[in-house]
Amino acid sequence: MQRDRVISIANQKGGVGKTTTAVNLAAALAILGCPTLLIDLDPQGNASTGLGIERAARRGGTYALLSQTALPKDVILPTQIDGLSLIPADPDLAGAEIELVSAHRREYHLRDALAPLRTAASYRFTVIDCPPSLGLLTLNGLVAADSVLVPLQCEFFALEGISQLTRTIDLVKRVLNPGLSLDGIVLTMFDRRNNLSELVAADARSFFGDRVYETIIPRNIRISEAPSHGKPVLLYDQRSAGAQAYVRLAEEFVHRHQATGRSSS
């Protein structure tokens, strides 16, 4: 198996399709034959909900990893999709941000916890769904990652938030994780009936160039409905425009990593 790649999906702005992209990209990667682990690092636990994991089954998840009371093998859960595993958001995760403030090597807890998985090359890809903030939980996600994938909703003010995030990524790279890079920008919630979507997409491509993925995620009702059924959109309605877009995104994602040798052994 090729060496695993850890990707954090981050954007400090809420409602941009971050968790939706984390869940559906991870699901699509698994369906394409890439063993994938999804880590729910958001106290809201929406990624866990989106994969049908009941709250009662989430004890001993990411909080246990961050508090160094469990190993990854103890908290990994199977999902409805072959090849996709999940470390759920423990109900106590909301308190982890406060507890980490005084902890030794507080920014490295997740990275240290995942070390056994990386040594064993258990997964081709590990996807971390970060909270919609730039606090210590997201910082742990960035320090643990090889790269950051940023969902960018095609709406007004979207690019302003990205500039703050890219500065944070640069700072983490300089101070805490020299290997961190910007994997790319994924345009989400694209509405072809809206000229603003076209303008935001053009601005993003002008500013970030080929860092912006060719695949665009449309605004699609099936994507919105799927989490309430505890399923990725690929299981809820695989023929929908949203499901097909995430399959194309996963294909482009794998191709980019193969083409650049990012996942070389």
N, C-alpha and C positions, 0 to 999 in steps of 0.2 A: 504494500500500500504506500502511496506517496505520503510524504510528510504532511501532517495536518496543518491547517491554516486557521487562525482564530480571527474572526471579524466582529468588531463591535458595530452595532447599528445605533447611531446616536443623532440626536437633534434636541437642543434644550427647549425648543418650542413644542408644545403639545398639539395634538390634532393634525399631524403632518403625514400620518400613515406609517409611523415608525414601527409600532408593534405589528401592524398588518403586514408590513414588508418583512419583518423578522420571521413571523410565523409562516408566511406563504413562500418566501424564498427558501427557508429551511426545508419546508415540505417538498418543494419542487426539486431541490438538490437531492433529497433522498429518493424521490421518484426517478430521477435521472441516474440513480445507481451510486451516488456518493454518500457513504455513511456520514450522517450529520448529527451533531448535538446542539440543541437549542438551550441556552441558559437564560432564564427569566430573572433579570436583575432589577426589575421595576416593582416596587412595593405594591402597586396596584394589581399585579398578577394577571394582567390581561392576556399575556402570551400563554400562560397556563390555562386560563379559561378558554382561549381560542383553540386549544388542543383537547378540550373536553376533560381536563383534570379537575375533579371536585376539590373544593377547599379542604375538606377533611383528609385528603390524600397528600397534602402538600407539606406535612411536617417533615423537618429535616431536609430542607431544600437549600437555596442559595444562602440563607442566613447561617445554616450550619457550616457551610464552607467558609464564609467570611469570619465566623467566630471560631474557626479552626477546631470544631468539635466533631467533624465528620469528614470522611474521604469521598471523592467523587463517586466511587463505585457504590457507596452506601446511599446515595441520594438520587441517582439516575433512574428515571422512570421510562418505560416503553410508551409508545403512542400508537395511534390507529394506523400509522404509516410505517411500513417495513423500512428499516434503515434510518428512522428518525427517532432520537431519544430526547428526553427533556430533563433538565434540572429545574423544578418549579420554584416559584417565589413563595418562600416560607411566610406564614402570616406574621412572624416576628421581624421580617425584613425591614419594616418601617422604622424600627428602633436602631438598626445597624448603623445608620449615618451618625447618630449621636455617640454610639459606643466606639466607633472607629476613630473619633477625634483624638482620644488619648491613647490609642493602641500603638504599639511598636510596629514600624514598617507598615503603617496604616494603608498606604496606597498599593501595597504589594500583596495583600491578603488573597485576592482572587487569583492572581498570577501564581502565587506559591501553591494554592490549593489545586490548581489545574495541572501542575507539573507532572504528576503521575500519568495523567492521560496523554500528555504530549510525549513523554518518554515511551509509552506503549504504542503511540501512533494509532490510537483506538478509532479515531474519526478522521475523515478527509477534511471536513469543515466543522468548526465550532462557531456558532452564531450567538452573540451576546446581545440581548435586548436591554439597552440601557434606559434609565428613567429619563423623563423630559426635564432635565436639569443639568447643571454642571457641578454637582456636589461630589461627595466622597464615593458614592456608589458608582456614578458615571466615571469618576477618576480611576476607580479600580478596574472598570471595564476597559478603559483606554490603556492602562498599564499592562493588562493581561493580553491585549490584542496585538496582532501583527499589522492590522490596518483598520480603517474606519470607513464604513459605508453610510452616507448621509442621505436620507429621504428629503426631498425638497418639494413641497406642495406648490402647485402652479397658481399661486395667489399673491396678492399685493403684500409687500413687506417681507416676502419670503427670503430674499437674498440678504437682507440686513442681518437676520439671525445667523445665517451661514458664516458670515465674516467673523462673528464672535466665536463660533465653534472652531473654525479653522485656526484662529489665534490660539485657542486652548490646545488644539492638537499639536501645533508647533511648539508650545511651551512644554507639553508632556514629552514630546520627542527630545527636546533639549535637556530636560532635567531628569526625567524618570524612565523613559522608554525610547532609547535611540533608534530602535528598529521600527517604530510606528510610522505608518504612512497613510495618506488619504487614498483609500481604495477607489472611491468615486462618488458621484452624485446620481441619485435615482429620482427622476421627475415623477411625482405622484399626483393623484387627483386631477388629472388632465381632462379638461372638458373642451372638445373640439368646437362646441357651439359658442365658446367664450373667447373673444379676441385676447383677453388678458392672459389666458393660458399660453397662447402662442407667444406673446410678448415675454412672459417670464421664462419660457423655454429658450427663446432666442437669447435673452440676457444671460442665462446660465451658461449656455454653450459659448457665448462670446467671452465670458469671464473665466470659465474653467476648462474650455476646450474639450479635448477628448477624455477628460476625467468624467464628463457627463455620459452616462450610459445611453446607447442608442434606443434601447427599449424604454418605452414610456408606459407608466401604469395609469389607466384611465379611471375616471370617476365612474364607478359601476355598482349598481344596487346589490348584486350578488356578493361582492366583496364586503359590503356593509352588513349583509344578512348573516353571513357564514359564522361569525363568532357567537351569535346567539344560539347556534345549533352545536357549538363546541367542535367545529370542524374548520380546517383550512378551506379556502374557496375551491381548491383543487378536488376536495372530496365532496363539497356541498354542491357544486355545479361545474364539473370539469370543462364543459363546453362554453361556459360564459366567457365574455371578453376579458374579464378580470383574471380568471384562471389561466387563460391562454397567455396573457401578458406576463404573469409570473413564471410560467414555463419558459417563455422566451428570455426573461431576465436571468433565470437560472442558467440557461444555455449560454448566454453571453457572459455571465459571471465565470462559469467554468472555462470557457474559451479564453477569456482574458488572463486567467490565472495560468492556464497551460501555455499560452503564447508568450507570456513574460517569464515563465519558469518560476513563478512565485511558489508553486507547490512542488518544486523539485525535491527529490529525496536526498 
